[in-house]
Amino acid sequence: MVDKKHLSFDSILGGTKPITVINSGDICPFCHRDQLEGILAEEGPILFLVNKYPVLQDTYQTVLIETYDCDAELSTYSREHLHKVIRFGVEKWQEMMQSGQFASVLFYKNHGPYSGGTIRHPHMQIVGLKNIDYTPNISRQSLHGEIIDCDTGVELNLTREPQVGFYEFNVRLENLQYIDRMADYIQIVTHYLLHYFNKHCKSYNLFFYQIDGIITVKIMPRFITSPLFIGYGIPQVSCQARQVVKEIQKIYL
């Protein structure tokens, strides 16, 4: 019987992956492009390839390398490069969704030691799930919240009902014509998290969803996950949420 709720993880294969998100001494494989295999597409410094370590069974795992620079970070990209990366990633994500080969397709980014990633070099992952549809797992209420800013076809908000807590930002895009503005909002939030939000915040995740015809990018600062959520499934909200909204508006908008 096909399990449509759980992914099987190959722990033995996972143990062979290089680790550069911390000072492990491992060599970054993404810095040696001449040695990479399974290349699917390339656009200047952006490279799309099959994941060499497919640890998730019944999936098709790919990696999007964002830049040549191992020490770069999305929040400090030039606007031109930022827009190219987001456009390229969304295009490849949509192509996999439209292929009809998968129940759903994940598109996400890990940055920093608490994000769940192993490689420091800026990259994203696009994963086709053959049997699992992720969309019922996403709380629709967590995609809405207090509006920080909005532009034609795009909205940036801080949710009042987070999936995990404490802070979850959402960028909602109704029309792909305005994808560059979506990218700008993503960059604003990631820059805020790493430079103004909390001196201990060094990690974040981006999660791309396509639900009810709208693309939403959820941006989450990452720390050690709350034991109340791990043990009891209770998300927490912050008493300082309104202060964060005002601070982003003051600094960036």
C-alpha positions as CSV (number, residue, x, y, z in Angstrom):
1,M,0.0,0.0,0.0
2,V,1.4,3.4,-1.0
3,D,2.0,5.7,2.0
4,K,0.6,9.1,1.1
5,K,1.6,10.9,4.4
6,H,5.2,10.0,5.1
7,L,8.5,10.3,3.2
8,S,11.1,7.6,3.6
9,F,14.6,9.0,4.3
10,D,17.7,7.1,3.5
11,S,19.8,7.8,6.6
12,I,22.9,5.8,5.3
13,L,23.0,7.9,2.1
14,G,22.3,11.0,4.1
15,G,25.4,10.3,6.2
16,T,27.6,10.5,3.2
17,K,26.6,14.1,2.2
18,P,29.2,16.8,2.6
19,I,28.6,19.4,5.3
20,T,29.7,23.0,4.8
21,V,26.9,24.9,6.6
22,I,29.2,24.7,9.7
23,N,33.0,24.6,9.8
24,S,33.3,20.8,9.2
25,G,36.3,20.9,6.9
26,D,34.4,19.3,4.0
27,I,34.9,20.7,0.5
28,C,32.0,22.5,-1.1
29,P,30.9,20.5,-4.1
30,F,29.0,23.5,-5.6
31,C,32.3,25.4,-5.9
32,H,33.7,22.8,-8.3
33,R,31.3,23.0,-11.2
34,D,33.5,21.0,-13.6
35,Q,33.0,18.0,-11.4
36,L,29.2,18.3,-11.1
37,E,27.0,15.7,-13.0
38,G,23.4,15.6,-14.0
39,I,23.1,19.2,-15.2
40,L,19.6,20.0,-16.5
41,A,19.9,23.7,-17.3
42,E,22.2,26.6,-16.9
43,E,21.8,30.4,-17.1
44,G,25.0,32.3,-16.3
45,P,25.9,31.6,-12.7
46,I,22.6,29.8,-12.1
47,L,22.8,26.0,-12.4
48,F,20.0,23.4,-12.2
49,L,20.9,19.8,-11.7
50,V,19.9,16.4,-10.4
51,N,20.6,16.0,-6.6
52,K,23.6,13.7,-6.2
53,Y,22.2,12.5,-2.8
54,P,18.5,11.5,-3.4
55,V,17.8,10.7,0.2
56,L,14.0,10.9,-0.1
57,Q,12.5,7.7,-1.6
58,D,9.8,7.9,-4.3
59,T,10.8,11.5,-5.2
60,Y,12.8,13.3,-7.9
61,Q,15.3,15.6,-6.3
62,T,16.9,18.6,-7.9
63,V,19.2,21.4,-6.8
64,L,19.3,25.0,-8.1
65,I,22.7,26.6,-7.4
66,E,22.1,30.3,-7.3
67,T,25.6,31.8,-7.8
68,Y,29.3,31.1,-8.3
69,D,30.0,32.8,-4.9
70,C,30.0,30.4,-2.0
71,D,29.8,33.2,0.6
72,A,27.0,35.1,-1.1
73,E,23.5,35.3,0.3
74,L,20.1,36.0,-1.3
75,S,19.4,39.1,0.9
76,T,22.4,40.9,-0.6
77,Y,22.0,40.0,-4.3
78,S,21.8,42.7,-6.8
79,R,18.2,43.2,-7.9
80,E,19.0,41.9,-11.4
81,H,20.5,38.7,-10.1
82,L,17.7,38.3,-7.4
83,H,15.1,38.6,-10.1
84,K,16.8,36.1,-12.4
85,V,17.2,33.5,-9.6
86,I,13.5,33.7,-8.5
87,R,12.2,33.7,-12.1
88,F,14.4,30.7,-13.0
89,G,13.4,28.7,-9.9
90,V,9.7,29.4,-10.2
91,E,9.9,28.4,-13.9
92,K,11.5,25.1,-13.2
93,W,9.1,24.4,-10.3
94,Q,6.1,25.1,-12.5
95,E,7.5,22.9,-15.2
96,M,7.8,20.0,-12.8
97,M,4.2,20.6,-11.5
98,Q,2.9,20.8,-15.1
99,S,4.6,17.6,-16.1
100,G,1.9,15.5,-14.5
101,Q,4.5,13.1,-13.1
102,F,4.0,14.1,-9.4
103,A,1.3,14.3,-6.8
104,S,2.9,17.7,-5.8
105,V,6.3,19.5,-6.1
106,L,8.2,21.1,-3.2
107,F,10.3,24.2,-3.8
108,Y,12.3,25.5,-0.8
109,K,15.5,27.1,0.4
110,N,17.5,26.4,3.5
111,H,20.0,29.0,4.8
112,G,22.0,28.7,8.0
113,P,22.8,26.1,10.6
114,Y,19.2,25.8,12.0
115,S,17.5,25.7,8.6
116,G,17.9,21.9,8.0
117,G,20.5,22.4,5.2
118,T,24.0,20.9,4.9
119,I,25.6,23.1,2.2
120,R,26.4,26.7,2.8
121,H,26.7,27.6,-0.9
122,P,23.5,29.5,-1.9
123,H,21.0,27.0,-3.4
124,M,17.4,25.9,-3.5
125,Q,15.8,22.6,-3.9
126,I,12.9,21.4,-6.1
127,V,11.5,18.0,-5.2
128,G,8.8,16.1,-7.1
129,L,6.8,13.9,-4.7
130,K,5.4,10.9,-6.5
131,N,2.7,9.9,-3.9
132,I,2.3,12.8,-1.5
133,D,0.2,16.0,-1.9
134,Y,1.6,18.5,0.5
135,T,-1.2,21.1,0.1
136,P,-3.7,19.7,2.7
137,N,-0.9,20.0,5.3
138,I,-0.8,23.8,4.9
139,S,-3.1,25.8,7.1
140,R,-4.8,28.4,4.9
141,Q,-5.0,30.8,7.8
142,S,-1.2,30.8,8.1
143,L,-0.9,32.3,4.6
144,H,-2.8,35.4,5.6
145,G,-2.1,38.1,8.2
146,E,-1.3,41.7,9.0
147,I,-0.3,43.4,5.8
148,I,3.1,45.0,5.9
149,D,3.0,46.2,2.3
150,C,1.2,45.5,-0.9
151,D,1.8,46.4,-4.6
152,T,-0.1,45.5,-7.8
153,G,-0.7,41.8,-7.6
154,V,1.6,41.1,-4.6
155,E,1.2,41.2,-0.8
156,L,3.6,41.0,2.1
157,N,2.1,40.0,5.4
158,L,3.0,38.7,8.9
159,T,0.7,35.9,9.8
160,R,-1.4,36.0,13.0
161,E,-1.9,32.2,12.9
162,P,1.5,30.6,12.2
163,Q,1.9,26.9,11.3
164,V,4.9,26.6,13.7
165,G,5.6,30.0,15.2
166,F,6.7,32.5,16.3
167,Y,7.1,34.7,13.2
168,E,6.1,33.6,9.7
169,F,6.1,36.1,6.8
170,N,4.2,35.5,3.6
171,V,4.6,37.0,0.1
172,R,1.5,36.3,-2.0
173,L,1.5,36.5,-5.8
174,E,-1.7,36.5,-7.8
175,N,-0.1,37.1,-11.2
176,L,3.3,35.9,-12.5
177,Q,3.6,39.2,-14.3
178,Y,4.6,40.7,-11.0
179,I,7.1,38.1,-9.9
180,D,10.0,40.6,-9.7
181,R,8.1,42.4,-7.0
182,M,7.6,39.2,-5.1
183,A,11.4,38.7,-5.3
184,D,11.9,42.2,-3.9
185,Y,9.7,41.4,-0.9
186,I,11.5,38.1,-0.3
187,Q,14.8,40.0,-0.2
188,I,13.4,42.6,2.2
189,V,12.3,40.0,4.7
190,T,15.5,37.9,4.5
191,H,17.7,41.0,4.9
192,Y,15.6,42.1,7.9
193,L,15.9,38.7,9.5
194,L,19.7,38.6,9.2
195,H,20.5,42.2,10.0
196,Y,17.8,43.7,12.3
197,F,15.4,41.1,13.6
198,N,17.5,39.3,16.3
199,K,21.2,39.2,16.8
200,H,21.0,35.4,17.1
201,C,19.1,34.9,13.9
202,K,21.5,33.3,11.3
203,S,19.1,30.9,9.6
204,Y,15.9,31.1,7.6
205,N,13.8,29.0,5.3
206,L,11.8,29.9,2.2
207,F,8.8,27.6,1.3
208,F,7.0,28.1,-2.0
209,Y,3.4,27.0,-2.2
210,Q,0.9,27.0,-5.0
211,I,-2.5,26.8,-3.4
212,D,-5.9,28.0,-4.7
213,G,-4.2,29.5,-7.8
214,I,-2.0,31.8,-5.7
215,I,1.8,31.4,-5.2
216,T,2.8,32.1,-1.6
217,V,6.3,32.2,-0.3
218,K,6.5,31.6,3.4
219,I,9.6,33.0,5.0
220,M,10.5,31.7,8.4
221,P,13.4,32.7,10.7
222,R,14.9,29.5,12.2
223,F,16.0,28.8,15.7
224,I,15.8,25.6,17.8
225,T,12.2,24.6,17.3
226,S,9.9,25.2,20.3
227,P,9.4,22.1,22.5
228,L,5.7,23.0,22.8
229,F,5.3,22.6,19.0
230,I,7.5,19.5,18.8
231,G,5.8,17.7,21.8
232,Y,2.2,19.1,21.6
233,G,1.7,20.7,18.2
234,I,1.0,24.1,19.7
235,P,2.3,27.0,17.7
236,Q,3.2,30.2,19.5
237,V,2.7,33.8,18.4
238,S,4.8,36.8,19.5
239,C,3.6,39.7,21.6
240,Q,6.0,41.9,19.6
241,A,4.5,41.1,16.1
242,R,3.1,44.6,15.6
243,Q,6.5,46.1,16.4
244,V,8.2,43.9,13.8
245,V,5.6,45.1,11.1
246,K,6.3,48.7,11.9
247,E,10.1,48.2,11.9
248,I,10.1,46.6,8.5
249,Q,7.9,49.4,7.1
250,K,10.2,52.1,8.6
251,I,13.5,50.5,7.4
252,Y,12.5,49.3,3.9
253,L,9.2,50.9,2.9
